Structures are given as structure tokens and as C-alpha cells.
Amino acid sequence: MSKLVPDTPCDTLLSQLLSARDWLLADGAMATALYDMGLPRGTAPEMWNFDRPECVLTLHQEAIAAGADILLTNSFGGTTARLKHMGAEAQVFEINKTAAELARQAADTARRPVVVAGTMGPTGEILAPMGTPSQAAATEMFFNQAQALKAGGVDIAWIETMSSLDELSAAAEGARKAGLPWIGTMSFDTGGATMMGVTPAQLSTLVDRMAHPPLAYGANCGAGPSAVVRSILDLTARAPECPIVAKANAGQPQVIDGQLQYDITPEMMADYACLARDAGARIIGGCCGTGPAHLKAMNQALEHRPQGARPTHEQVVAALGPFAIDADNAEDAL
């Protein structure tokens, strides 16, 4: 089985695939799928890297079978700040390294090149001066996580669901110090901005000024597919040099018979994938609630539906529903 192999650190597998393809499919949700497999509420999904590694590996394999070109590791909450709530702050290295090894195992047994992306989510804390952790302390936490992910074999760092430009910058610097190229996405879930008031235009401005910019950047999670496509339209309006990422929730969660369920069908996620592509996204995937059936429908639609014109806001709303949904952001259900 042939593998694309980067010649230099800058010549990443992701960059090679983007050069050869118009779009790439990223995977779907991790934590919501693990909850469906029996992960107890209140348990950090990262603990199943040890306790139920076969479940994590199965999710990676199912994503590949559905067409995913990019696997995200089970390490969203893998910083000291988040793991301390489970009494696992001393296991940062082992938890993240194992998460990377499981995704690497799945990717290396695939019959085509698959990128392994080390997931780095927010710390859950507000940085100074509004909060307690300093920028330097946050950078060190992300550096420790990135080192472990690199040791486990990831190709890139995938920084996601960020609300603050300062925290995104800290995570990016942590990845850089560890020698990992990175991708960054923010959650524009509050009237087109993040919870900290960051707009897509402000994200683009930050990326333009970075000495070590990402391989790609964009939007994830948020208030559902229509809101993510709106963010993509905002991001691509400036004709960015970096590829743009869209990774939307499969709707908003509802508790039915004690289980979280998401209301967006595979068919609607297929419509979202094509609209995101038409809006200018090069990397398209799903976030909370997105399973293999969604990914398969998205992959098939992207493969078989021709490229369309750049959609208007009205066309996005007609296909996917309103931008603002009266529901809480489901960041922790990733």
C-alpha cells in the first residue's frame, strides 16, 4: 500500500493532499459517539484512551470507512487545566500520546493516505487579565499536550472550538514549540461571533499577522450547519491564502429518553457539506453529533454533486435553517 511521505517538515501530508484535491473530508464527533457507546456522563472522554481503547479505535476506523481523510485524536480536553477535574493532570503525556497512537494505528492500516490531527481544545479557563492563567502558562500547557501528541505520531496539531484570540495564539505557539504545524478553528456561536466577541474577520486578521500561520483555519461547532456556512462565507470573503475549514455540529442536542440526540439528518449534512464547499471551504467535516452515516452522506455528495456558485445567506437559510438557534452551545458534547 503506497503512502505519501512528506520530504520536509513544511511539506506535510495534509499539504500534499490539498494540492492534489479540491476538498478533504475531516471526521465527525468523538465524545458524543463515545457517550452513545456507554461513556458515563461526567467522565472525560480522554480516559477511554486507556479504559476502552477499542471503542476509540473503532470510531477512527468507522470514520475512515465513511470517507474521512483526516482523523482527530481523542484529546480535546487533554490539557492539565481540564484533566485536573478528573484528577488526571499528572497523566497529560500518557493520555495524549495514547490518543495519538490509536488514531495513528487506524490511519496506518487504511488503504489510502489519512492525516492524523492532534486535537487541542480550550482549557476551559479565561486567560489573564480577565482570568487567572497567564498567556505564558497557557502556552506551556498546550506545549506539553502538543509534545505528547507528537510523540504518539500525529501529523499536525488541530486547535479547535476556541473563543479567544489569546488562547488560540497560546495553543498555536505551544504547537510551534513542539515542532508541529497546526490548524485552528473557532466557534462562532453567538450572533456570528465567539463567546468572547471574536468575529471571523478578526480571526483572519490575526492569521494574516502571524509569523507562524496555520496550514488552514476556520469554524467548528457553533449553532449548527447554517451558522458555520455563514462563518465560512465571512472568512472566504477576504480571499485568504490559507485553506478554510468547516466542521459543523449535526444540529443542536436534545435529551430524549435520557440520551443526547441531534436533529440534523445525514441528507441535510450532505447539503451542508456542499454549501460549505461552494462557500470556499477546502476541509469539511462534522462536529458534535456527526456520525459515520453523516460522514458517508457528506463524502458521497461532495464526490458526485458538481461545484455550485457561492451561496447567498438566503440560500443557506433555505437549505439548512436559520443562523440563530435558541439553544445552548454544546461545546462540551464534542
N, C-alpha and C positions, 0 to 999 in steps of 0.2 A: 504494500500500500504506500503510495507516494505521499510525501509531506512537503509543504512549502516550508523552507527554512530561512529565517532572516540572516542576511550577511553581516549586518551591523546592528547595534542597539537601536538606531533610528529606523532601520528597515524592518519594522515589526510585521508579524504575520497579519495583524489587522490592516496595516497599511497596504500590504500586498493584495489582500482580498478586496479592499476598497478600490484599488487600482484596476482590478480585474472585473469588478461587479458594479452595477448601478446601485444596489442596495444590499444590506446584510440584515439577517434576522437575529435579533437578540432573544434570549429565552424569556420565560414568564416568571410567575411568583414562586418564591421559595417557602416563606413562613406559612402563608395561607394553605399551601399544599401540604406542608408538614402537619398543620392543625387537622386537616382532613384525614391524615394518616394516624392521628391519635396523639399528637404532641399536646401535653396538658397546658391549659391556659396558665400563664404566669411563669412558664418555663422558657428560657431563652432558646430560640431555635438552634443557636450555635452549639448547644450542649449535645444535640443529636449527632454532631460530627463524631462524638465518642460513643454515645449510648445507642444510637440506631444508624450507624453509617450506611447500612444497606438501603435505608429509606432515602437518604440524601443522594446516594449513587443512583438509585432508581429514577429520581426526579431528573437528574442530569441526563441519563440515558433516554428518558422519555422526551426530553426537550430536543435532543439530537435527532431522534426518530421523527419528530414533528417538523424538523427542518431548521432548527436553530444553528446559526453559525458562531454564536457567542454564548458561552456559559458563564453565569455569575456565581461566585462561590457563596457558600452558606456562612457568611461572615459579616453581615450587615451591621450587627451590634458588637463587633469584635474589638472595640477599644476598651481600655481599662475603665473609663467612665461608665460604660454601660454594663460591662461584665461584673463590676463590683456589686451591682444589685442582686446578682446570683451568687455572690461570694466566690467568684471565679476570676477575680482580677489578676491573680498570680499565674493564670493559665493562658494569658494572651497569646504567647508564642505557639503553644501546642494547639490551641483551638483554631487559630488562623492557618497554621501550617497544615493541619489535618483537613480543613475545609478546602484548601488549595489542592491537596493531594487527591481528594475524592473527585473534584472536577477534572483534574489532570488525567486521572485514570480513565474517566469516561471519554474525554477528548482524544486520548491516545489510542483508544480502541475503536474510534469512529473510522469510517471508510472514506472520509474526506477531511480536509483541514478544519479544525474548530478552535476558536480562540478561547483561552481561559482568562477570565477577568476577575481580579480580586476585589470583591465588594467592600467598600468602606463607607459606612453610613454616618450620620451625625452623632456627636457624643451625647446628645440629649441635654446639654447644658448651654447656657448663653455665655459667650466669651466676654472678658473684660473690655471696656469699663462697665458695661451693664451687668455682667455676671462675674463669676469667680475665676474660672480658668483664664490664664493669660494666653496670648497668641503663641508664645513660645511653648507653653505647657501643652497646648492642643497639638501643635506641630510634633512634639515629641511623642504624644500618644499615637498619632497617625503614623509616624515614622516606625514605631515599634510594631504596629499592625502590618504596615507595608513590608517590613523586613521579613516577618513571618510568612506572609503570603508569597513573597518572592522565593523564600526557602522551600515552599511547597510546590513551586513550579508554575506560578501564574505568568501570563504573557504581559499583562498590563494591570494597572490599578483602575478600578471603576468606582469613582466617588459619586454618590447619588443621594437624592432626597434632601439636598442642602437647602437651607433657608437664608443663611447669612453668607455674604461675600467673604467676610473674615474667616469663617470656618472652612469654606471651600478653599480659600487660599492656604490655610494651615494644612489641610489634607493634601493639597497639591504639592506643597513644599515637603511634607512627610514622604510622599511617593517619590519625589525627585531625589531626596537624600538617600532613599533606599535603592535608587537606580532603576525605578520603574516609570515607563511612560504612562500617561493617565488619560482617562476620560472623566468629564464632570457633568453632572446634571443637577438641576434644582427643581423643587416642587412649587410651581406657580399655582397655588391653591386658594388664594384669597383675592378675588376680583382681578385676576390676571397678574398678580404679584405673589411673592412668597409671604410667609407669615411675618418675616422681618421687613417686608416692604420692598424687596428687590424685584425689579422688572426684567423681562427678557433683554431689553435694550441695555440695562446696566450690566447684566451678565456678559453680553457681547463686548461692551466697552472694557470690562476687566480682562477678558481673554485677549483682546487686541493689545493690551498693555503689558501682558505677562512676558517675562524673559524666557520662561519655560512653559509655553502654552500647551493645551491638551491636544491629543490626537483627534478628539471630537468632543462636542459638548451639546447640551440641550435640556430637555424637560422630561421628568418622570413623575409617577404617582399622581398627585393632584386630585382634581374634582372629576376625573373621568376622561374618556377619549376626546370629546369635543373641546374641552379646555386645553388639553395637550396640543391638539392640532392648532388651536388659536395661538398658543405659545410658539409653535414651530413657524407659523406664518410671521409672527413678530421677529423671530430670530433670523429667518431667511430673508427678510425684507432688506437687510443690510448686505446681502451677498457675502457672507462670511467665507474666509479661506478654509476654515476647519469644517469637516463634515458635521452635520447636525443629527442629534439623537432624539427619538421619540419613544417613550416607554410608558404607556398609559395604563391605568387601572382598568379592569373589566367592570366598570361602573362603581357603585358605592355599596358597602356591605350592609346587609340586613340580617338580623338574628332570627332564624326560622328553625323551630324545633331544637333550639339550643346550639345551632350551627351557623357560622357566618356563611352567607351566600351572596354572590354578586349577580347583578341583574343584566349584564351585557352578554348576549349570545355570541357564539363563535362567528356567526354570519355578520353581526354588527362589528365585531373586532376586525373581520376581514375588510369591511368598508372603511374602518378607521385606518388600517394599515395602508390602504391605497390612497386615502386622503392625505395621510402623513407624508407618503412618498411624493404625491403630487404637490404638496406644500413645500417640498425641498429636503425632507429628512433622508439621510443615507443609511442610518442604522435605526431599525424599527423593531420594537418588542412590546412586551406587556409587563405590567407591574401587578399590584395586588389583585388576586382573584383570577389571574390569567393561567390557564392550564394547558395541557397538551392539545386538547381539542381546539382551543382558541388559536394556538400557535400553528397547528396544521392548516386551519382555515385561512389564517393570515398568509402563510407561506404559499398556499395554492393561489390565492387571489393575487399576490404580488407577482407570481410567476406567469399567470395567464391573463390578467387584465392589463390592457395597454396603458401606458403613461397618459394621464389626463392633464388638463390645464390646471394652473394654480387655482385652488378653490377660493371662493369668497366666504366670508363669515356666514352669510345666509345659507350657502350650500352645505357648510359644515353642520350648522344647526339643524337643517332639514334632514340630514343623514344620521346624525349622532345625538341630537337633542341639545338642550340649552347649555351654555357655557357654565352658568352658575347653578349648582345643585345644592339644595338645602340639606346638607349632611356634613358631618364632621370628617375632616381629612383622616384617612386610615393609614397613616404612615407606619404605625407600629404593627399593622397586619401584613406587612410585606412578606 
